[in-house]
Amino acid sequence: MQFPRWRWSTLAAVALLACAAAVAAWLHRPLPLRPPGTAVIDVVIEPGMSAQQVAHALVEAGVDTSAMWLFAWFRLSGQARALKAGSYEIPAGTTPRALLDKLVRGEQALRRLTLIEGWTVRQVLQAVRAAEALIDDLPPGDDPIALARHLGLSAEHAEGRFFPDTYLYPKRTPASRVLRQAAQAMDQRLADAWAQRRAGLPLRNPDELLILASLIEKETGLDADRPLVAAVFVNRLRLGMRLQTDPSVIYGLGERFDGDLRRRDLTTDTPYNTYTRAGLPPTPIALPGWASLQAAAQPADSRALYFVARGDGSSVFSHTLEEHNRAVRRYQLGR
């Protein structure tokens, strides 16, 4: 018995509709993950992977479905060549359609590293080594010279060379890549500040501006006081006076500093002791933020030569030693 041709056409149409319905249902059904109960899986799509290789990588990572089905879906969607390399998180409940959208948009699993104004290289490295999903490819220890050499920085010393900001990175990113990004950001900000500098500053190059900015960063956390602190340092540099800034002395003491700066510390000579040596210290002493870079480039129009902390975060600025001594007696000695 032969079926009429119209019946074959009807059966084919029904079969196609059933197939289309099955595909549509599969596209909107959450993909199961292995092992059962898994909340999220990680998968790395390497550059140059074909759609077929991506499908197999997903299944190997824990997507519990057929790699053939995934590959077919990538091809049928017309976006098989648009899949982007990267490090991805696939959470439970992800559908094939949502998975494709994630891979096409390149929605990688990003993490954050925040570098804080006033941090030293040692603190930067502590944060980097504690950061989630960063690959530690840095030299052991916290030697700023070895770090600068490893990262290929233009400066010989890495102190102060990373711009304090929040940096996003995909999981399994080498730490050196993030630090190079932070170094490039500092180079750009430093170039901007140097281009905006006031004429006649006693600074020979952008590196000296960076050093000055790091001193300002450590001397005050109050934005309104930064240009005045900068003015004091600039005025002293012009007159050949020693800067006499405690944070630089503390930096020079390194691990010997126990939290209490003593008189003998101020008289013990180190390259960073601005009580025993004139001019700027040899390197920055911390990460300066943009406000400190701006202050170093554009200090306040002031003839002040001294300042002392009030104890509330602000400072008192004085033009003469007599005024300064009165401020010290009032705010430091309580007399």
N, C-alpha and C positions, 0 to 999 in steps of 0.2 A: 504493500500500500504506500502510495506516495502522498506526501503532504502538499497541498497547493502552495504555490510560490508565496502568496500573501501570508500564509501561516508561518513560513520560514522567516519572513520579514518581521512578523510580529514577535516571534520567539527571539530573534536577534535583538530587536529593540528592547524587549523585556530584560534580556540578559545584560545589555549595555546599561540600562537603567539600574539594575541590581548592582552591577559592578560599580557604577558611579556612586550609588548610595553607600556601598561598602567603603569606597575610598573616602567619601565625604565624612562618614562616621569615624574612620580611622584618623583623619586629619584633625578632628576635634576631640579625640579621646586622649587623655593623659598617657604619656609613655611611661611604662613601668621601669623602675630602676632596680639594679642588682647591688647587693642582696636586698630582699624584701625589707621594707621599713627605712631604706636609705633616704635621707632628706635632700641631699645634693651630691652631685658627682662633679669632678673636675676633668676637663679634657683640654688638651693642647692641640691646636690645629697649626701645623708647621707651614711656613711659606712654601708655595709650590705644590701643595697637596691637591690631587684631583678630587672631584666630588665623590668618586667611589672610595678613595682612601679616607676621606672625611667620614663617610658613612661607617666604614670599618673601625675608625678611631673612636667614634661615638659608642659603638657596640662594645668594643674592647674596654672602654672606660666605665661601662656599666649601664648603658641604655639597653633595656631588655626587649629588643625587637629585632627584626630581620634587617641586616645591612642592605640586602637587596631591595627591601621596601623603601628604606630611607634614600638609597641611591635613585630609585625610580621616582620618588617624590621630588628630589632635587632636580632631576632631569625634566619631569613633566611641568614643574613650576616655571621653567625657563630661566632659572637663576643659578644653575649649577656652577657657572663660571664666576658668580658674584660672591661666593663664600669667602670670608675674610679670615686670614690667619690670626691667631691670638690664643690667649688663655681664657677659657670660659667655665662658668659654673652653670650646670643644668639642674635646677631644683625639681623636686617631685611635683607632679601636676603639669609639667610642660607638655604641650601638645606638639605634634609634628609641624603644624603651621607656625606656632610660636617659636619652635626651635629654628626653623628656617629663617624667620624674621630676625632672630638674635644673631645668627651667623652672617646674614647679609648686611645687617647694620653694624656688625663688629662690636656688639655690646659685651666687651670683655669684663672679666671679674676684676674690678679695680680695688686697690687698697690705698690708704693715705699715709704719708709721712709728713709730719709737721716739724719744721725747724724753727726755733724760737730766738727772737732778738736777744743778744747778750750771751748766747751759748758759745762755748769753746769747742774746738775740734773734738776734744775728749767727749763732751756731751753729745755732739752730733753723732759720733760713732756709737755711743751707747744707744741712742735712739734708733740708728740704722740697724744695729745688731738685734734690737728687740722688736723691730718692725715685722709685721706678719707677712709671710710669703715672699720675702726678699732673699735672694741668693747672696750670701756673703762671699764676695770675690775680692775683698779688700786685704791689704797687708795686715798681718797680725799686729796687735798693739795699737798705740795711738800716736805714733810719730807723725807730726804734720809734714815733715820733709818727705818721708817715704810715701805718705798719702798723695802729696802733690805730684811726685814722680810717677806713681802708679796711675793717677788719673790723667796725666799729661797736661797739667795746668801750666799756664804761662808763668806763674809765680813759682818760686822754689819752695815756698812755705804755704801750707793749706789753711793756716789760721785766718779766720775772717773772710774766706773766699767763697762762702756759700750763702746765697740770699735767703733770709728767713721767710718762709712761706710754707703753704701746704702743697705737697706734690702728690699727684695721683699716678699710680703705676699698676700694670697688670701683674697678677700673681706670677711668681717665679722669674721676676725681673732681676737682673744683676744689680747689686747695690751701687756699683760703680756708675751704672747708667743714670740712676737717679741723682747721684752726687754731681755728675757732670752737668746734668740739667740745672741743678741748683747753682753750680759754678758759672754756667753761661748766663743765668738770670742775674747773678751778681755782677758779672762783667758788663752786662747791658745797663743795669742801674747805675753802676759806677761811671760808665761812659756818659750817661745822661746827666749825672750830678756834676761831673767834670766840665761838661759843655756849658752848664748853667752857672759855673762858679763866678764869684765876684772878682773883679779885676784887682790885682795887687796882693793876692793872698801869698803868704810865705810858704807855699807848697810847690814843689818842683814837678810833680807828676801825679797821676791818678792814684798810684800806690800810697803816696803820702796822705792823700785825701782819705783813703780807706782806713789808714792807721788812725788818723785824727777822728774819723767817724766812730771807730771802735772805742776810743777813749770816751767820747761823748756818750755813747750807748751805755757804758758801764757806770758813768758818773751820775746819770739821772734817768728816771723813768717817766719824767714829766715833759711832754712835748713842748710846752710853753717855755721851759727852761733850756732846751737844747741849743737854740741859737745864742743864748747868753753864755752858756758853758763854752760853746765854740769860740765866742768872742774873747773870753778870758785866755784860752789856749793860744789863739791867733795873736793876741796882744803880747803874750809872753814870748812867743816865738820871734816876733818882730824885735823885741827888746833884748833877746838872748837870755831871758830868764828861764830857769828850769821849770818844767811843767808841774812837778810835785803832785802827781796824781796817784792816789793810793791803789786803784785797780791795776795799774801797770806794775807796781811793785809786787802786788799779790800774784799777778800772773807770772812774774819772774821767779817767785818762790816755788811755784809748782806744788808738788805734793808735800813740801815742807810747811806750807801754810796750814795752820790748824784752826783757823777761824778768828784768831786774835792777832792783829797787826801790832807789833811791838816796836819800840824805838830802835832797837838793834837791827830790825828789818829795814828801817828807813835809811840806816847808815851803811848797811852791807851792800857793796857794789855788785850789781848784775847788769846785763845789757838792758834790762827793763826797769831799772831803778831810776825813775825820773827825778829823784831827790839828789842823786849823785852824778847823773849825767844830763847834759843839756840836749835839747832837741827832742824829736819824736823817738819812741822805741823802735827797734828794728823791724817789727812786724805788727800787724793788728793783734789785738788781745781777745777779740770776740767777734761774733757776727753783728754788724751794725744793720739796723733796719733803714727803711727809706727816709724816715724823719731825721735820723742822725746823719745820713749821707747829705741830705739837703742842708742841715745845719752847718756841717763842715764846709760845704760849698758856698753857703750864704749866711755867715755869722751875723749876729745882731750888730747894729751900729752902736757900740758901747766901748768905753775906755776902761771897763772893769778889769782888774788884775787878780782878783781873789773871789772865792765863793765858799760858803760853808752850808751844810745841810741844816734845815730848820728842825728836822725830825718828823715832818709830816709828808715827806716826799718832795718838797720844794726846797729851794736854796736862796740864800741871801748873797747878793753880789756887791762887792766893794771896790772902790777905786784906789784906796790907800791902805797901807798896812795897818794904820791906826784904826780905821773903820772896820777892817777885817778882824782885828783883835777884839774889838768890842763885840762884834757879832759872834765870835767864838766863845767869849765869856758868857754871853747871853744864851746861845742856843746849844752849845756843847758842854759848858761847865756849869750852867744854871746860876750864874752870878748876876 
